Amino acid sequence: MSAYLWWALAIISIGALIWLVAYATKAGRNAQSVTTSEHAATDAEIVTGVEANMAKAQAEGPQSKEQLLDRLDAGAG
């Protein structure tokens, strides 16, 4: 009877270890997915800002040297 008990404990222990490894792997993948999503969101915000600045520059059109210097002095450029 004692041998069955030891075998049962061994099987339960191995099963628990397998479950822990699977759980840790899943948690790691979820953390990596969150990190990747955060980086993608940051990149999208940067691209959006650049595109907005490009659209603003195109909408304002060409400007003279004096207009450019006035904008730079005002801190808007």
GIZIPE-V470378 format. One line per field, one symbol per residue. psi: psi as a letter, one per 30 degrees, with the letter a starting at -180 (. if undefined). burial: I if it has 24 or more other C-alpha atoms within 12 Angstrom, else O. A space follows every 50 residues. Layout:
BEGIN
psi: ???
burial: ???
END
This chain:
BEGIN
psi: eeeeeeeeeeeeeeeeeeeeeeeeeeeeeeeeeeeeeeeeeeeeeeeeee eeeeeeeeefallleeeeeeeeefgf.
burial: OOOOOOOOOOOOOOOOOOOOOOOOOOOOOOOOOOOOOOOOOOOOOOOOOO OOOOOOOOOOOOOOOOOOOOOOOOOOO
END
